[in-house]
Amino acid sequence: MKFSEIIEKLGDATINHSLSTNQELNPEITALAAVDEAQTGSISYIEGAKFATFVTKTNASALILPLDETLQIQAQQRDIAWIATKQPRLLFAQIIALFYQPWRPAPQIHPTAVIHPTAKIGKEVYIGAHVVIEQAVEIGNQVCIHANVVIYPQAKIGDRTTLHANCTIHERSRIGADCMIHSGTVIGAEGFGFVPTPSGWLKMEQSGCTVLEDGVEVGCNSAIDRPAVGETRIGTSTKIDNLVQIGHGCQIGAGCAIAGQSGMAGGVKVGNRVILAGQVGIANQVTIGDGAIASAQTGIHSDVPPGEIVSGSPAVSNKQYLKVSAILRRLPEMYQFFRQLQRKM
């Protein structure tokens, strides 16, 4: 695809580009690559000062740049075609979509699939090998269900949702439209509900359900449990990474991003647009306000106000955490100074 074709397909997203000053600099783009690995024929992007030096040494034929005239001039001097934008990474994601679309099989039902006669299957649905769909399940239109998926009774799957191989959808779970559930994930399994008694642990049956609203994506080998009563709910367009545990009765807002190996105990409430970095742990019944951010490995034991950035375990404000970290690095020399004072006394 010619660089000029990319510009045309992107439309209004590419107001500033090198073709406006040099129509002859119009390379053939055949690949996408990271800027430090790019070769002739590939397009890449520069985001932030950390990567700015790559403009002078990359082998890419085209670059997506920030709105920085110096970088644009450097690219032009090296005969690298460029597009300038406020959000280079976002534009790069849009260009990836021009070159690559995930594999999607044509609608069909594999002969080895086991489908209960009471299940309702929508139009243009793909059901792969050895899929099991139990009674009273409802599958929307254009749903894609890959091999070995198991859907328990009374579950509902919305239009255009994809269930990847080997994921499991438990009874009464409701998954909205345009969702993506990746391999090995379990939606709506029993929450961890046990009551202590003199004779041991009494199992509390988990009669609730798990609800995923439209546009939710869940990474590989994650688990979202159902509660004893009521529902566990994941809000619209929330994105969940691999190996995430969401306990029974949690309420996650819309537009959140939850990174890998994060986990939350039962009854946690997370607001809208919250970001949880990798390995964040949240204790039982904690509330996280809208727009809050927890940095990697934060342990949250009490409520977090809206918009707050927290770090550390137990969690404190990120500003305080950075100050404590700076002091921590100086502890050895502070300790030596303290010992010297002790000897003098």
N, C-alpha and C positions, 0 to 999 in steps of 0.2 A: 504494500500500500504506500503510495506516495505521501510525503509529508503534507502536501497541499490537500490531499483527500482527508487526512486526519483533521486538519483545520476546518474543512468544510463540514465534516460529520459532527464535530464538537459544537459548531455554531457560535452562539454568543459567549461561550465559555472561553474563547480564545481571541480576545480583542487585541492583545499585544503579541506579535510574533514576528519572526525574522523575514517572512515573505513580504511584509509591508515595505521593506527597504531593499530586499534582494530576492527578486522572483526566481533567479537562477539557482539559488541554494534550496533545492527541492529533492532531498535524497529519498531513495526507496527504503522504507522501514519494514523490516521482516521479523523483528524480534523485540522483546522487552527485557530489560535487565537492570540489576542494581548498578549504580553509577561506577563502582569500583571494579565491576566485572564486565561492563559493557564493551561490545566489539562493534566493528563497522556494520551498519545496517540496523542497529538497535536504538531504541529510545529509552531514556532514563529520566530521573528527576533529581533536583537539588533542593533539600529542605533544611534551612537553618545554617548558621555560620560554620558549624562543625564540618559540613560537607562542601563548603564553598570552594575549597582549594581543588576539588576534583574537576572543576571546569577547565583548569589548565592542563590536566593530564588524562582525562577520560578518553576512551576510544569510541564513545558513542557518536552516532551520526546526528542525533537530535536530543535536546534536553528540555525539560520543563523547569523553569527557573522562577524564583521569587521576583517581586517587583523591585529589582536592583539593577540600575543601568550599568554599573561596573561589571557585573557578571554577564550581562547581555553583550557588552562590548568584547569581553574576553572570549565568549563563545563565537561571536561573529569573526573575530580575528583568527580563530582556528577552523573556520568554515563549518561550524556546528550550527545546524538549524535550531531555533529555540522558540519556546512559547513562554510568556511571562504571565504569572497569575498570583493572586493572594494566597492560594492554597495549592501548592505544587503536588502534594501527595493525593489530594482529592482528585485533581485533574488526571494524574497518573492512573488512579483507579478507574476513571471513566474511559481512559484509553485502553486499559487491559480488557474492558468489556467489548471494545471494538474488535479485538483480536481473538478473544477466547470466551467461549460459553461452556459451562459445565455439561458433561455428557448427560443426556436425558433420553431414555429409551422410548420407542414408539408405544402408544397405548395398546395393551394386550393383557390377558390374564394367563399366566403360565399354567400348564396342565397339572403341575404338582402342587399348586396352591390349594389350601383347604379353606373353603368359605362357607360359613353357616348359612342355611337357606333364608334365615330372617335378616341377614345383613343387607343393608342398602348401599349399592355401589353407584356412584355418579357417572357422568359421561367422560370419555377420553381418559380413563384411568389405567395406569400401568401397575400390575401386581406381579411381582417376581417369583422365582422358584422357592417353594417350601414356605411361603407366607401362610400364616394361620390367622384367620379372621373369625372371631367367635360371634355368638348370637347378639342380635339387636345393635350391632355396630353400624354407624353411619359414616360413609366415605363420600366426600364432596367431589366436585368436578375437577378433572385434570390433576388429580393427586398421583404422586409417584411413590410406590411402595417397593423397596428393593428386597433382595432375597433374605429369607429367614426372619423377617419381621413377624412379631406376634402381637396381635391386638386383642385384648381381653373384652369381655362382654360390655355392651352399652357405651363403649367409647365413641367419640365423635371426632372426625378429622375434617378440617375445613378445606375449601377449594385451593388448589395449586400448592398444597403443602407436600414436602418431600420427607419421607421416612427412609433413612439409609439402612444398609444391611445390618441385621442383628440387633436392632433396637427393639425395645419392648414397651408397649403402651398398656397400662393396667386398667382395670375396670373403672368405668364411669369417667375416665379422663376426657377432657374437652380441649382439643387443639384447634386453634383458629386458622384463618386463611393465610397463605403465603409464609408458613412457618418452615423451618429446616431443623430436623432432628437427626443428628449424626450417629454413626455406628457405635453400638455398645451402650447407648444411653437408655436409662430406664425412667419413664414418666409415670408417676402415680402409684409407685409401690408403697407398701405399708410404712408409715412413719414409725419412729423408734418410740413406741408407747408402752411402757411397763410400769405397773404400780407395785411398790414394795409391800410385802405382807410377812407375817411371822414365819410362814412356810416357804417363802421365796418370792419370785417376781410373778405377778399376775399380768398376763397379756391384755392390754386394752385394745379391742378391735378398732381398726381404722376405717370407719364407715364414710368418711368424707371423700372428696375428689380433688384432682389437680386440674387447674385451668391455665392454658397458655393462650393469651390473646393474639391478635393478628400480628404477623411479622416477627415473631420470636424465633431466635436461632439458639440451639443448644449443641455444644461441642461433644466430642466423643467421650464415652465413659463417664458422663455426668449422671446425677440422680436428683430428681425432684419428687419428694415424698408427699403422700396424701395424709391428711390429719384424721384424728378420731372422729371429729364432727366438723362441719363447715368445709372450707376449701383452702388449698394452697393456690395462690394466683400469681402469674407472671405477666406484667403489663406489656402493652403494645410496643413492638420494635425493640424490646430488650434483647441484648446479645450476651450469651453465656458461653464461656470458653470450655475447654476440656477439663475433666476431672474436678468438677464443681459439685459440692453437696449442698442442697437446699432442703432444710428440714421441714417437718410437717407444720402446716398452718402459716408458713411465711407469706408475706404480701410484698411483692416486688413491684415497684412502679414502672412507668413507661420510659423508654429510651435509656435504660441503664446499661452499663458495660461491666461484666463480672469476669475477671481474668482467672486463669487456671489455678487449680488447687485451693481456691477459696472455699470456705464452708461456713454455713450459718445454722445455728441450732433452731429449735422450733419456735414459732411465734414471732420471728423477727419481722419488723416492718421497715421497708426500704422505700424512700420517696422516689420521685421522678429524676431522671438524668444523673443518677448517682454513679460514680466510678469506683469500683473495688479492684485494686491491683492484685497481683499474684499472691497467693497464700494468706489472704486476709481471713481472719476468723472472727465471727460475731457470736456473742453469747446469747442465751435464751431471752426472748422478749424485748430485746433492744430495738430502739427506733432510730433510723438514720434519716435525717432531713433531706429535702430536695437539694440537688446540686452538690451534695457533699462528696469528698474524695478521700479515700483511704489508701495510703501508699503501701508498697509491698510488705508483707509479713506483719501488718498491723493487727493487734489483738484488741477488739472492741468489746468492752464489758459494760459500758453505760451509754446513754443516748448521745447522739451527735447532732448538733444544731444544723439547720439548713446552710449550705454554702461553706461549711467548715472543712478544712483540710487537716487530717489527722495522721499521725505516724506513731510507731513504737508499740510496745506491749508492756503494761496497759497503755492504751492510746492516749496521746496528748496532742495539743495543737502542733502542727508541723513546725511553726516558728520555734516553739519551746523545745521540740525534739532536736532541731538543728543546733540550738544553743547547747543542749545537754551533750550531743554528740561531739561538739567541738571541745567541751570540757573533758569528756571521756578520753579523748586522744591524749590529753595532757596529764592524766592521772598518774602515770609512772613518775614523771618528773616532780609532780606535786607531792607524791608520796615520799620521794627521796628528800625533798625540801622539809617535809614534816618530820622525818626521822632525824635530820640534822638539827632541827629545833629542839627535839626531844633530848638529844645528846648534850646540847648546850645547857639545857635546863637541869 
